[in-house]
Amino acid sequence: MTRRARIPALALDDLEAWLADQPDIARRNWTVFAIDGFCAALVVSPERIATDAWLRVIFGPSLPTAPMGLAAVQAVLDHRQAVHRALHIDQGRRWSPLYMLIDDGTVLAQPWAAGFMFAVKRWPVAWRPMFERNDHVGLMLPIIACSEAEEVEKLIANRPKEVRDHIGRAYHHIPEAVCAIRDYWRHHAAAR
């Protein structure tokens, strides 16, 4: 039996360009930043999601077969593995989300948070216990605040500046929130 050669993966910048050139994928707002959030949710998820199932969420029902498409799939697989290593093996000590950075230095965490929340919404039954326990749903607040940024901004528009500034810095709390969510599900699984 011959071993299949590993397909070289695209670099993340090249993956971003490839995703933008795929009309169906771009229309569904899949960027490297959203994929990073999605991968983080998969890694800390309460249940293991089959690789084919989550790849099809990003790439559609038919995975790419052209060489560049295969390299894009490999890049996503490699990235998910890197997020897994950082959050589980390294315990999240050096892990940080990939946020979009605008030319003026503004950080946009919304694409990352939207990718994370897409996984939560895609597999709601698995995530339900966290939302049903009022004492733990707060772990998700920094991610929710960033994923629903426009709605949150409307809600706090008339609030004092320090409240608006605090919510505007919610993305700073995402790394610790993700690690706390990971720990919550570990404890939840051990208790079962």
N, C-alpha and C positions, 0 to 999 in steps of 0.2 A: 504494500500500500504506500503510495506516495503522499507526502505531506504537502498541503497547500501552502504556498508562499504567503507570508503576511503582506497585506496590502499596505503600502505607505500611506500614512494619514496626512491630510492637509494641515498646515499650520493654522492656528486660530484666525489670523487675519485673512488667510485664503478661504477658510471655511465661511467667514462672514461674507466675503464677496460672492462665494458660490451660492450661499443661502439667498442673498439679495437678488441673484440672477434666476432663481426658481420661482416663477409667478405664484404657484399654489402655496409654497412654503412662505414666501415673503408676505402674501396676503394674510396668512394666519399669524404674522408677526414673530416668526421664529428667527431669532438672532442668536449670536454666540452668548449674549448676556442672558436672554430668556432660557436658552439651553442650559447655561450654568445654574440658574435657579431651579430649573426642572430637574437637573441631575442631583442637586443638593436635596430636593424633596424626595427623590427616588432613594437616595442613600440613607436618609433618616426616616424613611417611611415605616409604618407599622407592619407592612407586609412586603414581601419580595414580589416585584412585578416582573413578569417574563420579558426578557430582552426584546424579542420580536414585537411584543405588545407596545412597549414604550417607544421603540424606534419608529413604529408605524404612526404614532401620535405626531411625531415630528415630520417624518418624510412622506406620510400618506400610506394608503393601502398597499402600494407597490413600491418596495424599496428600490433605490436606484441600481442600475446594472452597468451603466457606462463607467469607464475608469475614474473620472472625476467624482461621480456620484458615490462610487465605492470608497474612494479616498475620503469623501465627506462623512460617510457612515463610520468609517474607521476613526476619523477624528472625534466624532461624538462618542463612540465607544471608549476611546482612549481617555477622553476628558471625563467621562463618568467614572472610569477607574481611578483617575487622578483625584477626583473629588472624594471617592470612597476611601482611598488611602489617607488623604488629608484629614477626613472627619472620623475615621475609625482607627486606623493604625497609629496616626499621629495625634489622635484625640482632639483634633481641631486647633491645636496650638498655633500653627502657622497658616491655617486656612483662612482665606478671605474671599468674599463673593466678587465676581467680576461685574463692576458697575460701569455704565456708559459715562464717559467724561466728555463734556462739551468743551469747545475751544476756549471759552472764558473761564474754565476751571470748575464749572458747575457739575456736580455729581447727579446723575439720573439713575436712581435705584429701581424705578418702576419696571423696566423690562425684566430685570432679575426677579423682582418680587412677583411679577405676573407669571413668569415661568414656574416659580415655586408653587404659587396658588393654582396654576393650571393642573398640576399633578394632584393637589389636594382635592380639587373639584372633580377631576377625572375618576378618582377612586374614593368617593366620599364615605362609603361604608367602612373602609379601613381607618379613616381619620375621625370618624364620628365620636369615638369615646373621648377624645381630647376636647371636642366641642361640647359634649354633654356634661363634662366636669367643669363647673364654673371656676374652680380653683386653678385650672391649668390652661384654659383657653387664652389667657393673657400672654402665654408664650408666643402666640401667633401675632400679637398686636403690631410689633414693628413691621412685620412682613405685610400684614393687611393694610396698614397705614400707607406703605409705599406702593402696594399693588393697586390700590384704589385712590391714588393721589388726587385726582381731580375732584372726586366726591368728598374726600376728607378736607380738601382746601375750601370747598363750599361750606362745609359744616363749621369750620373754624374761622371763617372770614371775619366775623365780628368779635372774635375773642381777643384778649390782650396779646400784645406782640410777643411776650415771653412764651405764651401757649403756642402761638404759631411757630415760633423759632424752635421750640422743643419738638413739635411734630415734624418740622422740617429736617430735624436731625435724627429721625427715627432710623434711618439707614445705618447709623453708627451702631445700633443695637442688634442688627440682624445677625452678625456672627455669633454673639452669645445666645441669641434666641434659637438659632439653628442647633447649636450644641445642647441647649436645654431641651429642645424637642427630641433630639437624638436620645438624651438621657431619660426623658419621660417614657419613650417607647421601650427602651431597654428595661426600665423598672416595671412598666406595664406588662411586658412579656414575661419577666421573671415572676411576677405576682400570679400569672395564670398558671 
